[in-house]
Amino acid sequence: MEITITHQEEKTVFNFQVKNPDQLTSKEVSKICKEMNVKIIFVNGRIYKDYPLK
């Protein structure tokens, strides 16, 4: 399923393919955050943070 996220400051629109837009995987969150150059995303009423792997 495709989701669309708009960058809050830059107003740039991004489209991403995800399995379930109501529950993103950590891999999907990392990919999205990296591509958008952000640490936190807000999708369907939920906040997701990109945690670096140790």
N, C-alpha and C positions, 0 to 999 in steps of 0.2 A: 504494500500500500504506500502511496506517496503522501508525504506531509510537506507543507510549506511553512517556512519560518522567516519572519522579517527581522532583520537586525535592528535593535531598538534605537541605536544612535545613528547609524549610517543609512537606515531605511532600505538596505539591500535585501532583496528577496532570494531565498535559497530553497531548493526543492531536494528532498531526500527520499530514498526508498527504505522503508522499515517494515518489519514483520507485523508489529502491533503498535499503532500510534498511542495507545493508552498505557503501554508499559514497554518503554525502550530498554534494550539491553545495554550493558556497560560498553560493549564494543560499538554499538550504534551511537551512543552518547559521545564517546571519544572521537569517532570519525566526524560527527557533526560539529563538535566544539573546535576540533582542529581546522576544519574547512572554513568555519565562520570566524576563527581567531578569537574565541571567547572561552571562558571557564565554566559558565553556567548557562543553561537553556531552560526555557519555560514552554512546555508542550502540553496541550489539552489539560490545563489547570494543574500540572505537576512541574516541580522544579527538579532538574537533573544537574549534578555537578560532575565535571570531568576530574577524576582522581588519577594521578599518575601511578602507573604500576611500579611496584618495588622489586 
